[in-house]
Amino acid sequence: MNPSIQRRLSLWLSIVILAAGLVAGGLSYYLAYRDATRSQDAQLVQVASALSRGSYKDAAPNKDSRNPGSIDEFFVVPIGGTSPMNGGSPVDVALGAQVKEGLSTIVQHGRAWRVMTTRDSNGERFGVVQSMESRAEDARDGASLTLVPIALLIPLLLVSVHLALKTLFAPLARLSCEVDRVAGASLTRIADDQVPRELVPFIEAVNRLLLRLGQALAQQGRLIADAAHEMRSPVAALMVQAENLQHCVLSAEAEQRLVLLRRGLSRMAALQDQLLSLARAQAAPTSSPQVIELDVVVRHAIEDLLPTARAKAVDVGCSRLEPVRILGEMRHAGSLIRNAIDNAIRYTPSGGSVDVALFKDGLTATFVVEDTGPGIDQANMKNVFEPFVRVPGSGEAGSGLGLAIVRAAAEAMQGIVELSARADTAPGLRFHYRQAAV
């Protein structure tokens, strides 16, 4: 399975975004937590400084009685004392004489306290304490808020990367569709003005390849057409000579061989005509597309092929013939319609039938031919469009060029041709051609 560049880029960018988000979130949390603890220390120093201006015993502590565990809850503790001056709320912490002045952290009875030790205006030492548990909780709450923008930004970045990659790779999908439309004789140059700069060398290489391929196809078409044209004169002369031999007195054996000779010359002449038709169908457009009344083309093709159908005792009917107009070249439309009907008549056994229909399906011109012949198995359904491919066991002598001409004409007119089994239970083949209607 071929790896997808877009999928791999999306995966790696997603991993990078997630990793960067985790690193940024961790760093942001750490810095916010550190700043919060520093702010708490500064607040503790401010409280102690305010109490030191007078006697700390006369100052009421800054305590929120509605929320005893809040960060604003400070306790004033005398040095060497065993209970704080906190308005009757006992706190199990005592400060010994060994406590140094300034900020420090002590642990008593399983609880940690942050202490700011200083002296008041009377020179007496005291400490302002604050629970490390409440400080940490407040710092965590503040630091967690810094994670909210990152948590919202990561999914936004992931979606943006996905949409950006989809937009950036869209020209590749359009380029693929444009290359798919290059078929048959219409080997047009692929435009490179709407694609990224990195793809321009690749498109130029494809255009050079299309140019060489077009030249090779044109040379092949000219070779086929020239060979078929050059063979016309000797074959026509042989057919004239065979016609002249009919007026001579011949033995029974000679007459029998003359019949075989004329039959072979007729097949050779038919092959020449089909080779010329294939060369014309594969040739580059000779004029601008024109509006074609396809129902008129179908009617004329049926009229031309009625003698062949009657000779084989094949009933040819047109169940539906609506006025339909398309854009294209008359030579392509005529080759497609005629060869499709002729192929159905040729492979339908005596006593069978061929049904032709032409109608508009919305904005699409639809041409359908159904026969009661032996049909084609699914394995050979696509191969029969190749030149000189014949289905074994059909019982009909032919060159195998009819459907190849049809496909070349369909590609020249930018239509779609399909073969399938009949929709009903009857044996046979269903030929289906679709093209945008005018």
N, C-alpha and C positions, 0 to 999 in steps of 0.2 A: 504494500500500500504506500503510495507516494505521500510524503509528509506535506502538510499545509503550512506555508510560510505565515499566512495570516493567523492561523491557530497557534503556531509556535510563538509568534510575536506577542499575541494576546496573552498567552500563558506566561511568558517571561516578564512582560510588563506588569501583569497582575501580581506576580511574585515580588517584583521590585517595589511596586506600590505598597503591598502589604508589609514587606520588610521595612521600607522607609517609614510607613505609618507606625509600626511597632516601635522603631527606634525613636521617632519623633515624639510619640506618645510617652515612652519611658523617660526621655530626656525632659520633656515638658513637665511631666509629673514630678520628677526629681527637683527641677529648678523651682517649681511652684511650692513644693513642700519645704524646700530650704528657705525660700523667701518668707513663707508663712511663719516658720520658727524664728527667723530673725526679727520679723515684725512683732512676734509675741515677746521676744526678749526686750525689744525696744519699749514695748508697752509696759513691761514689768519694771524697767529702769525708770520710766516716767512716773509710775506710781510711787516707787521708792523715793524718787527725787522730790515729789510733791509732799510726801510725808516728812521728809527730812528738814523742811523749812521751819518746823516748829517741834513740839513734843509729839512723838509718834503715839503716845498714850492717849492724847486728846483727839486724835484723828480717827474718824470712822472709816472702816475698811470699805473698799469698792466691791460690794457684793450684791448680786441680783438674787433676792430671796425667792422670786418666782421660779427660777431655774437654777438650783444649787450647783448643778454640774456644768454650767455655762463657762465659756472662756473668760467672761468678765468677772469671775469669782476669784478674788485675791484675799489672802489671809495674812495678817500682820502677826509675826511671832517674835517675842523678845529673845534675845540671846541668853541662853541658860535657862529659859523658861520651859514649862512643860505643856502650856496650853496657849493657843493663840487668842488675840483680842479680836474676836470675830462676831461679837454680838450674840453669844450664846450658842453658836453652832460648833460643837466640838470637832476638832480635826486632830487626828492622831499623828502629830508631827512635833518634834522638839529640836531646837537649834542649840548645839553646845558651843562652848567658848572657842573651840578650835575651828569653827567655821570662818573661812577667810572672807574679807570684804569683796564685793563684786558678784558676778553671776557664777553660779555653780549648780550642780545637780546632786541630790542626795536621795538615798533609798532607805526608807524606814517601814518596817512591818509589811514588807512586800509591795509597797507603793513608792513610785518615783515622784520626786518633787523638784521643781525648778525654783531656785532661791536667789533673790537679790539682797545682799547684805550691805548695810550702810549705817551711818550715825545720824541722829537727829540734831536739833540745835543745842540740846543739852549735853551732847557728847555721848549719849547712850546708844549702844548698838542694837539694831533690830533687823529683822528680815521680812521681806514680803515673799510669800511662797505661792506657788500655783501648781495644780496637779498636772503632771506630764501626760496623764491619760486624756484629760480634757483638751490639753494643748494638741496632742497627736490627732485626736478625732477632728478637731477644727482644721488642722493643717491638711488632713486627708480629704475633708470635704471641699476645701478650697482648691486643692491640687486636682481633685477628680473633675472639677468643672472645666479645667483646661483640656481634658480628654474629649469633651463633647464635640468641639469643632473638628477634631481629627477623626472621631468616629463617624461624623457626618460626611467628612470630606473623602474618606477612603472609598465608600460605595459610589460617590459621585465621580471620582476619578476612574474607577473601574468601568463604569458605564460610558464615560467620555472616551476612554481608550478604545473600548469595543466599537463605539460609533465612529470614532476617528479612523480606525483601521478599516472598518467596512467602507467608509467613504473613500479612503485612499486606494483601496483595492478595487473599487467599482470600475475604474477605467480598464482593468484587466478583464473583468466580466464583459464589458461592452466590446473590448477588442476581440475577445473570443467569439462573441456573436457575429461581429463583422467578418472575421475570418471564416466562420461557418457559412456565411452567405456567399463567399467566393466559391463558385462552382462552374463547371462546364466551360463555355467560351467566355464568360464574363469574369475574367481574371483581372478585376480592377485593382488599382493601387489602394492600399490601406492608408487612410489619413493618419498623420502623426501629430496634428496640432492640438488634439484634445487629450493627450496622454502625458504622463510624467516624463521628464527629460531623460531619466535613466532607461526608459523603454524605447527611446527613439532609435538607438543603434540596432536593437533587435527588430523593430518594425522595418527599418531600412533593409536589413538582411532578408526579411520575409518578402518585401516588395521586389528585391532583386531576384529572389527565388521564383516569385510569381511571374516576373518578366521572362525568365528563362523557360519556365514551364509553359507560358503562353506561346513563346516562340516555337517550342518543341511541338505543342499541340497544333499550331498553325501549319508547321511543316508536315506533320503527320496527315492533317486534313487535306493539304494540297497534294500530297503523295497519293492518298486514296482517290481523290477526285480525278487527278491526272491519269492514274492507272485505269480507273473505270472508264474515263472518257476515251482514252487511247484504245481500249478494248472494244469500244462500241463499233467502230468501223469494221474490223475483221469479223466480229460476231454477226453484224448485220449482213455482211457479204456472205457468210456461211448460211445464214437463214434464207437469203435470196436463192442461193444455189440449191438448198434443200427444197424450196418451193418449186424451183424449175425441174427438179428430179421427179416431182409428182406427175408431170406431164409426159414423162417417158414410160415406155413399156418396161416394167420390171418384174422380176420373178417374185413369188410370194415371200421368199426369204429376204430379198432385197427390200421389199416394201415394209416388212416387219422391222428391219434394221433402220430404215428411213424414219419410221415413226419414233423409234428410240432416239435417233439423232436429233430430230426436231424437238423432242421433249427435253433433251439435254441442252440444246441451244436456247430454248425458252427459259429454262432455269437459269442459264448463264446471263441472259438478258435481264431477267428479274433481279439477279444478284447485282448486276451493274447499276440498275436503277436504285436499289437499296443502298449501295455503297455511296452513290452520289447524294442520296437523301441524307445519309448519316453525315457525310462531309459537310453538307449545307447546314444541317442542324447543329453541328459542333463548331461551325465557323463563327467568327466575331459578328456582332450586329452590323448590318449594312445600312440601316436607316434608323431614324428615331421611332420609338413605339407609336403605333397608331391605334385608333379605336377599331375593333374588329367585331362584327356581328356574328357571334359564334353560332347562333342557330342557323344562319345561312350556310356556314361552313359545314355544319353537321348534315344539313339537308342535301347539299351537293355531294358530300362523301357517300351518303347512303345511296343516292342515285347512281353514282359511278360504280359502286360495288354490288349493286343489285344483280347484274348479269353473272358475276362470280358466285353469288349466293344461290341463284336459281340453278346454275350448273351443278351445284352440290346438293340441291334440294334442301337448303337451309332457309328457314323462315326468319327474315330480318324485319323487325318492327320497331317503331318509335313510340314508346308508351307516354312520353312526356317531352314536349319541345316548347320551351318558353323563350321569349325574346331575351337574350343575354348578350351583353357587350363587355369586352375585356380590352386591355391594352397589350399590344405585342406586335410581332411581325406576322404577316399573313403566311409566309412560307413555313414558320414554326407551327402555327395553329393548324394549317392544312396537313402537315406531316403527322402531327400528334393525333388528330381526329381520324384521319384516313388509316393510319397504321394500327390504331387501337381497334377499329371496327374490322379491318382486314384480318388482323391476327385472330380475332374472335371467330370470324367466318372460317378461316383456314383450319382451325383446330376443333371446330364443331363437326361432329359426324353427320352424315346424311340423315335427313329427317329431324335434325335438331333445330334449335331456335336461338336467335341473338336479339336481345332487347336493349335498345338505346334510350337514354334519358338525358335531358339537359334542362336544368332549372337553377333558380337562385335560392340559396340558403342563407338568408340574411343579406350580408354584403359579399357573399362568396358565390362565384360561378361554379357549379358542380356538373360534371359530365360523367355519366356512368354507363358502362357496357357490361351486360351479363350474358353469358353463353351457357350452353348445356354440354360442353365438352368434357373431356376426362379430368380437367382441373390440374392443379400443381400442388405437390406436397409442400408442407411448410418449410422443409429444409432447402428447397430450391426456389422459394418465393422471391428472394432477393437476387439470386444468381442469374435469373432469366433476363435481367436488365443489362447484363454484360454482353458485348458483341460476340456473335458466333456461339452463344450458349443455347443449346436446345435440350428440352426435357426428354430423357429416354422413355421410350414406350408410347410416345404421342401418336405414332403411326402416320405422321404428316411430314413430307419432305419440305425443308425450308433452310434458309441461311442463318437463322438465329439473329437477325438484325432488326426485326420489327420493333421489339420492346426497347432495344438500345436507342433506336431513332426516337421513340416516344420519350424516353427519359432525357435525352439530349435536348429535345424541343421543350420539354417541361422546365428544365433548368434554365434555358434561354429566356423563357417567359416568367421565370420566378414562381412557378406553380409547384404543386405537390402531387405526385402520382403514387398510387398504392394498388397492390393486388391482394385479394383475399378470396376466401371461399364464399359462395353465395349465401345470402342470409337465410333463405328457405332450405328445405331438406333436399332439393334437387341437386344433382351433381353439376359441377361447372365452376367457372371462375367469374369473379366480379372485379372489373377494372374501374378505378375511382380516381378522378382528377379534380383538383380544386385550385382555384385562382381568384384573386380579388377581382370583383366585378366593378365596372364603371358605374 
